[in-house]
């Protein structure tokens, strides 16, 4: 399989499990999307990790990425 040669639009959704130490009400808010993920890692670092990991595999060079959307979410896993 060969890396993509054209322009790339990258959409990164990073999902993190809420800490087990949180009370049930806060975990429920986090999993519903009401409590945002505002702790590390920073979204720009997550996006950079994805770009670096896929460079040469999904696309030839990360300079092909013409648009990026990134978000951090809480999820079950």
Jmol script that loads the backbone (N, CA, C; Angstrom):
load data "model"
ATOM      1  N   UNK A   1       0.846  -1.181   0.000  1.00  0.00           N
ATOM      2  CA  UNK A   1       0.000   0.000   0.000  1.00  0.00           C
ATOM      3  C   UNK A   1       0.886   1.236   0.000  1.00  0.00           C
ATOM      4  N   UNK A   2       0.523   2.217  -0.809  1.00  0.00           N
ATOM      5  CA  UNK A   2       1.318   3.427  -0.959  1.00  0.00           C
ATOM      6  C   UNK A   2       0.666   4.598  -0.228  1.00  0.00           C
ATOM      7  N   UNK A   3       1.477   5.506   0.321  1.00  0.00           N
ATOM      8  CA  UNK A   3       0.924   6.691   0.988  1.00  0.00           C
ATOM      9  C   UNK A   3       0.156   7.574   0.007  1.00  0.00           C
ATOM     10  N   UNK A   4      -0.850   8.244   0.514  1.00  0.00           N
ATOM     11  CA  UNK A   4      -1.658   9.182  -0.274  1.00  0.00           C
ATOM     12  C   UNK A   4      -0.763  10.308  -0.780  1.00  0.00           C
ATOM     13  N   UNK A   5      -1.004  10.754  -2.002  1.00  0.00           N
ATOM     14  CA  UNK A   5      -0.157  11.776  -2.620  1.00  0.00           C
ATOM     15  C   UNK A   5      -0.787  13.163  -2.634  1.00  0.00           C
ATOM     16  N   UNK A   6      -2.093  13.277  -2.461  1.00  0.00           N
ATOM     17  CA  UNK A   6      -2.767  14.572  -2.582  1.00  0.00           C
ATOM     18  C   UNK A   6      -2.931  15.285  -1.256  1.00  0.00           C
ATOM     19  N   UNK A   7      -3.749  16.339  -1.258  1.00  0.00           N
ATOM     20  CA  UNK A   7      -3.996  17.082  -0.033  1.00  0.00           C
ATOM     21  C   UNK A   7      -4.754  16.235   0.995  1.00  0.00           C
ATOM     22  N   UNK A   8      -4.531  16.556   2.267  1.00  0.00           N
ATOM     23  CA  UNK A   8      -5.126  15.801   3.374  1.00  0.00           C
ATOM     24  C   UNK A   8      -5.816  16.774   4.332  1.00  0.00           C
ATOM     25  N   UNK A   9      -7.030  16.416   4.743  1.00  0.00           N
ATOM     26  CA  UNK A   9      -7.741  17.125   5.806  1.00  0.00           C
ATOM     27  C   UNK A   9      -7.733  16.191   7.012  1.00  0.00           C
ATOM     28  N   UNK A  10      -7.144  16.643   8.102  1.00  0.00           N
ATOM     29  CA  UNK A  10      -6.944  15.805   9.284  1.00  0.00           C
ATOM     30  C   UNK A  10      -7.935  16.185  10.376  1.00  0.00           C
ATOM     31  N   UNK A  11      -8.669  15.202  10.877  1.00  0.00           N
ATOM     32  CA  UNK A  11      -9.619  15.403  11.976  1.00  0.00           C
ATOM     33  C   UNK A  11      -9.236  14.444  13.093  1.00  0.00           C
ATOM     34  N   UNK A  12      -8.786  14.992  14.222  1.00  0.00           N
ATOM     35  CA  UNK A  12      -8.331  14.181  15.359  1.00  0.00           C
ATOM     36  C   UNK A  12      -9.304  14.342  16.512  1.00  0.00           C
ATOM     37  N   UNK A  13      -9.851  13.224  16.971  1.00  0.00           N
ATOM     38  CA  UNK A  13     -10.698  13.210  18.166  1.00  0.00           C
ATOM     39  C   UNK A  13      -9.993  12.315  19.178  1.00  0.00           C
ATOM     40  N   UNK A  14      -9.389  12.915  20.183  1.00  0.00           N
ATOM     41  CA  UNK A  14      -8.647  12.174  21.204  1.00  0.00           C
ATOM     42  C   UNK A  14      -9.582  11.916  22.388  1.00  0.00           C
ATOM     43  N   UNK A  15      -9.776  10.647  22.720  1.00  0.00           N
ATOM     44  CA  UNK A  15     -10.699  10.263  23.783  1.00  0.00           C
ATOM     45  C   UNK A  15      -9.919   9.772  24.993  1.00  0.00           C
ATOM     46  N   UNK A  16     -10.289  10.302  26.153  1.00  0.00           N
ATOM     47  CA  UNK A  16      -9.623   9.949  27.407  1.00  0.00           C
ATOM     48  C   UNK A  16     -10.664   9.460  28.408  1.00  0.00           C
ATOM     49  N   UNK A  17     -10.314   8.438  29.164  1.00  0.00           N
ATOM     50  CA  UNK A  17     -11.207   7.930  30.197  1.00  0.00           C
ATOM     51  C   UNK A  17     -11.147   8.842  31.418  1.00  0.00           C
ATOM     52  N   UNK A  18     -12.291   9.188  31.994  1.00  0.00           N
ATOM     53  CA  UNK A  18     -12.265  10.014  33.203  1.00  0.00           C
ATOM     54  C   UNK A  18     -11.578   9.261  34.343  1.00  0.00           C
ATOM     55  N   UNK A  19     -10.895   9.967  35.220  1.00  0.00           N
ATOM     56  CA  UNK A  19     -10.225   9.291  36.340  1.00  0.00           C
ATOM     57  C   UNK A  19     -11.219   8.516  37.201  1.00  0.00           C
ATOM     58  N   UNK A  20     -10.820   7.339  37.637  1.00  0.00           N
ATOM     59  CA  UNK A  20     -11.683   6.526  38.497  1.00  0.00           C
ATOM     60  C   UNK A  20     -11.860   7.164  39.865  1.00  0.00           C
ATOM     61  N   UNK A  21     -10.972   8.076  40.225  1.00  0.00           N
ATOM     62  CA  UNK A  21     -11.070   8.751  41.522  1.00  0.00           C
ATOM     63  C   UNK A  21     -12.168   9.818  41.541  1.00  0.00           C
ATOM     64  N   UNK A  22     -12.672  10.206  40.385  1.00  0.00           N
ATOM     65  CA  UNK A  22     -13.727  11.212  40.318  1.00  0.00           C
ATOM     66  C   UNK A  22     -15.033  10.662  40.876  1.00  0.00           C
ATOM     67  N   UNK A  23     -15.838  11.520  41.500  1.00  0.00           N
ATOM     68  CA  UNK A  23     -17.159  11.071  41.940  1.00  0.00           C
ATOM     69  C   UNK A  23     -18.043  10.727  40.732  1.00  0.00           C
ATOM     70  N   UNK A  24     -19.045   9.925  40.967  1.00  0.00           N
ATOM     71  CA  UNK A  24     -19.912   9.464  39.875  1.00  0.00           C
ATOM     72  C   UNK A  24     -20.562  10.621  39.116  1.00  0.00           C
ATOM     73  N   UNK A  25     -20.948  11.686  39.838  1.00  0.00           N
ATOM     74  CA  UNK A  25     -21.613  12.804  39.161  1.00  0.00           C
ATOM     75  C   UNK A  25     -20.681  13.493  38.178  1.00  0.00           C
ATOM     76  N   UNK A  26     -19.383  13.620  38.542  1.00  0.00           N
ATOM     77  CA  UNK A  26     -18.430  14.274  37.639  1.00  0.00           C
ATOM     78  C   UNK A  26     -18.103  13.366  36.461  1.00  0.00           C
ATOM     79  N   UNK A  27     -17.962  12.072  36.722  1.00  0.00           N
ATOM     80  CA  UNK A  27     -17.726  11.114  35.623  1.00  0.00           C
ATOM     81  C   UNK A  27     -18.881  11.153  34.630  1.00  0.00           C
ATOM     82  N   UNK A  28     -20.124  11.215  35.150  1.00  0.00           N
ATOM     83  CA  UNK A  28     -21.302  11.265  34.283  1.00  0.00           C
ATOM     84  C   UNK A  28     -21.286  12.529  33.425  1.00  0.00           C
ATOM     85  N   UNK A  29     -20.948  13.658  34.019  1.00  0.00           N
ATOM     86  CA  UNK A  29     -20.860  14.903  33.248  1.00  0.00           C
ATOM     87  C   UNK A  29     -19.773  14.811  32.179  1.00  0.00           C
ATOM     88  N   UNK A  30     -18.633  14.234  32.540  1.00  0.00           N
ATOM     89  CA  UNK A  30     -17.537  14.095  31.573  1.00  0.00           C
ATOM     90  C   UNK A  30     -17.949  13.209  30.409  1.00  0.00           C
ATOM     91  N   UNK A  31     -18.577  12.081  30.700  1.00  0.00           N
ATOM     92  CA  UNK A  31     -18.962  11.145  29.645  1.00  0.00           C
ATOM     93  C   UNK A  31     -20.098  11.691  28.779  1.00  0.00           C
ATOM     94  N   UNK A  32     -20.897  12.608  29.314  1.00  0.00           N
ATOM     95  CA  UNK A  32     -21.974  13.202  28.519  1.00  0.00           C
ATOM     96  C   UNK A  32     -21.473  14.359  27.648  1.00  0.00           C
ATOM     97  N   UNK A  33     -20.225  14.772  27.864  1.00  0.00           N
ATOM     98  CA  UNK A  33     -19.663  15.874  27.095  1.00  0.00           C
ATOM     99  C   UNK A  33     -19.843  17.229  27.755  1.00  0.00           C
ATOM    100  N   UNK A  34     -20.456  17.247  28.930  1.00  0.00           N
ATOM    101  CA  UNK A  34     -20.699  18.493  29.647  1.00  0.00           C
ATOM    102  C   UNK A  34     -19.455  18.995  30.372  1.00  0.00           C
ATOM    103  N   UNK A  35     -18.607  18.082  30.828  1.00  0.00           N
ATOM    104  CA  UNK A  35     -17.372  18.423  31.543  1.00  0.00           C
ATOM    105  C   UNK A  35     -16.219  18.276  30.551  1.00  0.00           C
ATOM    106  N   UNK A  36     -15.655  19.373  30.061  1.00  0.00           N
ATOM    107  CA  UNK A  36     -14.614  19.274  29.028  1.00  0.00           C
ATOM    108  C   UNK A  36     -13.277  18.777  29.582  1.00  0.00           C
ATOM    109  N   UNK A  37     -12.493  18.213  28.702  1.00  0.00           N
ATOM    110  CA  UNK A  37     -11.152  17.711  29.044  1.00  0.00           C
ATOM    111  C   UNK A  37     -10.178  18.885  28.925  1.00  0.00           C
ATOM    112  N   UNK A  38      -9.846  19.517  30.060  1.00  0.00           N
ATOM    113  CA  UNK A  38      -9.001  20.715  30.046  1.00  0.00           C
ATOM    114  C   UNK A  38      -7.666  20.488  30.750  1.00  0.00           C
ATOM    115  N   UNK A  39      -7.244  19.248  30.813  1.00  0.00           N
ATOM    116  CA  UNK A  39      -5.954  18.918  31.411  1.00  0.00           C
ATOM    117  C   UNK A  39      -5.029  18.382  30.321  1.00  0.00           C
ATOM    118  N   UNK A  40      -3.780  18.170  30.674  1.00  0.00           N
ATOM    119  CA  UNK A  40      -2.814  17.660  29.702  1.00  0.00           C
ATOM    120  C   UNK A  40      -3.220  16.268  29.235  1.00  0.00           C
ATOM    121  N   UNK A  41      -2.880  15.882  28.012  1.00  0.00           N
ATOM    122  CA  UNK A  41      -2.002  16.583  27.077  1.00  0.00           C
ATOM    123  C   UNK A  41      -2.735  17.679  26.314  1.00  0.00           C
ATOM    124  N   UNK A  42      -1.964  18.662  25.870  1.00  0.00           N
ATOM    125  CA  UNK A  42      -2.512  19.738  25.051  1.00  0.00           C
ATOM    126  C   UNK A  42      -2.922  19.177  23.690  1.00  0.00           C
ATOM    127  N   UNK A  43      -3.996  19.719  23.127  1.00  0.00           N
ATOM    128  CA  UNK A  43      -4.500  19.202  21.858  1.00  0.00           C
ATOM    129  C   UNK A  43      -3.477  19.363  20.732  1.00  0.00           C
ATOM    130  N   UNK A  44      -2.691  20.435  20.746  1.00  0.00           N
ATOM    131  CA  UNK A  44      -1.700  20.598  19.680  1.00  0.00           C
ATOM    132  C   UNK A  44      -0.629  19.512  19.738  1.00  0.00           C
ATOM    133  N   UNK A  45      -0.295  19.056  20.934  1.00  0.00           N
ATOM    134  CA  UNK A  45       0.672  17.963  21.057  1.00  0.00           C
ATOM    135  C   UNK A  45       0.082  16.635  20.588  1.00  0.00           C
ATOM    136  N   UNK A  46      -1.195  16.419  20.839  1.00  0.00           N
ATOM    137  CA  UNK A  46      -1.867  15.201  20.368  1.00  0.00           C
ATOM    138  C   UNK A  46      -1.911  15.191  18.844  1.00  0.00           C
ATOM    139  N   UNK A  47      -2.286  16.323  18.249  1.00  0.00           N
ATOM    140  CA  UNK A  47      -2.349  16.417  16.786  1.00  0.00           C
ATOM    141  C   UNK A  47      -0.967  16.187  16.185  1.00  0.00           C
ATOM    142  N   UNK A  48       0.058  16.779  16.775  1.00  0.00           N
ATOM    143  CA  UNK A  48       1.430  16.594  16.279  1.00  0.00           C
ATOM    144  C   UNK A  48       1.838  15.129  16.342  1.00  0.00           C
ATOM    145  N   UNK A  49       1.467  14.446  17.411  1.00  0.00           N
ATOM    146  CA  UNK A  49       1.766  13.016  17.545  1.00  0.00           C
ATOM    147  C   UNK A  49       1.110  12.218  16.419  1.00  0.00           C
ATOM    148  N   UNK A  50      -0.152  12.512  16.136  1.00  0.00           N
ATOM    149  CA  UNK A  50      -0.860  11.810  15.061  1.00  0.00           C
ATOM    150  C   UNK A  50      -0.220  12.112  13.715  1.00  0.00           C
ATOM    151  N   UNK A  51       0.093  13.386  13.462  1.00  0.00           N
ATOM    152  CA  UNK A  51       0.739  13.748  12.192  1.00  0.00           C
ATOM    153  C   UNK A  51       2.065  13.018  12.022  1.00  0.00           C
ATOM    154  N   UNK A  52       2.881  13.003  13.061  1.00  0.00           N
ATOM    155  CA  UNK A  52       4.183  12.338  12.982  1.00  0.00           C
ATOM    156  C   UNK A  52       4.028  10.828  12.794  1.00  0.00           C
ATOM    157  N   UNK A  53       3.050  10.237  13.469  1.00  0.00           N
ATOM    158  CA  UNK A  53       2.851   8.785  13.380  1.00  0.00           C
ATOM    159  C   UNK A  53       2.387   8.356  11.991  1.00  0.00           C
ATOM    160  N   UNK A  54       1.591   9.180  11.327  1.00  0.00           N
ATOM    161  CA  UNK A  54       1.043   8.811  10.023  1.00  0.00           C
ATOM    162  C   UNK A  54       1.903   9.272   8.854  1.00  0.00           C
ATOM    163  N   UNK A  55       2.921  10.075   9.138  1.00  0.00           N
ATOM    164  CA  UNK A  55       3.810  10.575   8.090  1.00  0.00           C
ATOM    165  C   UNK A  55       4.537   9.409   7.419  1.00  0.00           C
ATOM    166  N   UNK A  56       4.411   9.324   6.102  1.00  0.00           N
ATOM    167  CA  UNK A  56       5.048   8.250   5.355  1.00  0.00           C
ATOM    168  C   UNK A  56       4.206   6.986   5.281  1.00  0.00           C
ATOM    169  N   UNK A  57       3.134   6.900   6.070  1.00  0.00           N
ATOM    170  CA  UNK A  57       2.232   5.745   6.038  1.00  0.00           C
ATOM    171  C   UNK A  57       0.908   6.092   5.371  1.00  0.00           C
ATOM    172  N   UNK A  58       0.193   7.054   5.934  1.00  0.00           N
ATOM    173  CA  UNK A  58      -1.097   7.455   5.383  1.00  0.00           C
ATOM    174  C   UNK A  58      -0.919   8.475   4.265  1.00  0.00           C
ATOM    175  N   UNK A  59       0.097   9.309   4.386  1.00  0.00           N
ATOM    176  CA  UNK A  59       0.440  10.285   3.361  1.00  0.00           C
ATOM    177  C   UNK A  59       1.951  10.350   3.227  1.00  0.00           C
ATOM    178  N   UNK A  60       2.412  10.865   2.111  1.00  0.00           N
ATOM    179  CA  UNK A  60       3.850  10.902   1.833  1.00  0.00           C
ATOM    180  C   UNK A  60       4.591  11.824   2.796  1.00  0.00           C
ATOM    181  N   UNK A  61       4.051  13.041   3.009  1.00  0.00           N
ATOM    182  CA  UNK A  61       4.708  14.020   3.864  1.00  0.00           C
ATOM    183  C   UNK A  61       3.645  14.851   4.581  1.00  0.00           C
ATOM    184  N   UNK A  62       3.895  15.242   5.829  1.00  0.00           N
ATOM    185  CA  UNK A  62       2.864  15.979   6.571  1.00  0.00           C
ATOM    186  C   UNK A  62       2.647  17.393   6.047  1.00  0.00           C
ATOM    187  N   UNK A  63       3.447  17.823   5.087  1.00  0.00           N
ATOM    188  CA  UNK A  63       3.181  19.107   4.436  1.00  0.00           C
ATOM    189  C   UNK A  63       1.918  19.031   3.570  1.00  0.00           C
ATOM    190  N   UNK A  64       1.437  17.825   3.301  1.00  0.00           N
ATOM    191  CA  UNK A  64       0.215  17.635   2.523  1.00  0.00           C
ATOM    192  C   UNK A  64      -1.041  17.967   3.335  1.00  0.00           C
ATOM    193  N   UNK A  65      -0.911  18.068   4.652  1.00  0.00           N
ATOM    194  CA  UNK A  65      -2.060  18.388   5.501  1.00  0.00           C
ATOM    195  C   UNK A  65      -2.416  19.850   5.293  1.00  0.00           C
ATOM    196  N   UNK A  66      -3.635  20.093   4.785  1.00  0.00           N
ATOM    197  CA  UNK A  66      -4.045  21.461   4.458  1.00  0.00           C
ATOM    198  C   UNK A  66      -5.028  22.033   5.480  1.00  0.00           C
ATOM    199  N   UNK A  67      -5.621  21.176   6.300  1.00  0.00           N
ATOM    200  CA  UNK A  67      -6.571  21.638   7.327  1.00  0.00           C
ATOM    201  C   UNK A  67      -6.564  20.633   8.468  1.00  0.00           C
ATOM    202  N   UNK A  68      -6.704  21.154   9.689  1.00  0.00           N
ATOM    203  CA  UNK A  68      -6.684  20.303  10.881  1.00  0.00           C
ATOM    204  C   UNK A  68      -7.826  20.699  11.815  1.00  0.00           C
ATOM    205  N   UNK A  69      -8.520  19.690  12.322  1.00  0.00           N
ATOM    206  CA  UNK A  69      -9.491  19.864  13.391  1.00  0.00           C
ATOM    207  C   UNK A  69      -9.073  18.933  14.513  1.00  0.00           C
ATOM    208  N   UNK A  70      -9.027  19.435  15.741  1.00  0.00           N
ATOM    209  CA  UNK A  70      -8.653  18.594  16.867  1.00  0.00           C
ATOM    210  C   UNK A  70      -9.543  18.872  18.062  1.00  0.00           C
ATOM    211  N   UNK A  71      -9.862  17.814  18.801  1.00  0.00           N
ATOM    212  CA  UNK A  71     -10.667  17.973  20.010  1.00  0.00           C
ATOM    213  C   UNK A  71     -10.337  16.864  20.986  1.00  0.00           C
ATOM    214  N   UNK A  72     -10.507  17.184  22.275  1.00  0.00           N
ATOM    215  CA  UNK A  72     -10.303  16.210  23.344  1.00  0.00           C
ATOM    216  C   UNK A  72     -11.647  15.930  23.985  1.00  0.00           C
ATOM    217  N   UNK A  73     -11.913  14.655  24.215  1.00  0.00           N
ATOM    218  CA  UNK A  73     -13.191  14.218  24.752  1.00  0.00           C
ATOM    219  C   UNK A  73     -12.960  13.221  25.865  1.00  0.00           C
ATOM    220  N   UNK A  74     -13.944  13.071  26.716  1.00  0.00           N
ATOM    221  CA  UNK A  74     -13.945  11.951  27.651  1.00  0.00           C
ATOM    222  C   UNK A  74     -14.791  10.840  27.062  1.00  0.00           C
ATOM    223  N   UNK A  75     -14.381   9.609  27.308  1.00  0.00           N
ATOM    224  CA  UNK A  75     -15.116   8.449  26.818  1.00  0.00           C
ATOM    225  C   UNK A  75     -14.886   7.264  27.728  1.00  0.00           C
ATOM    226  N   UNK A  76     -15.623   6.203  27.489  1.00  0.00           N
ATOM    227  CA  UNK A  76     -15.529   4.996  28.301  1.00  0.00           C
ATOM    228  C   UNK A  76     -14.148   4.355  28.217  1.00  0.00           C
ATOM    229  N   UNK A  77     -13.517   4.460  27.032  1.00  0.00           N
ATOM    230  CA  UNK A  77     -12.184   3.886  26.864  1.00  0.00           C
ATOM    231  C   UNK A  77     -11.386   4.671  25.839  1.00  0.00           C
TER     232      UNK A  77
END
end "model"
wireframe off; spacefill off
backbone 0.3
color backbone group
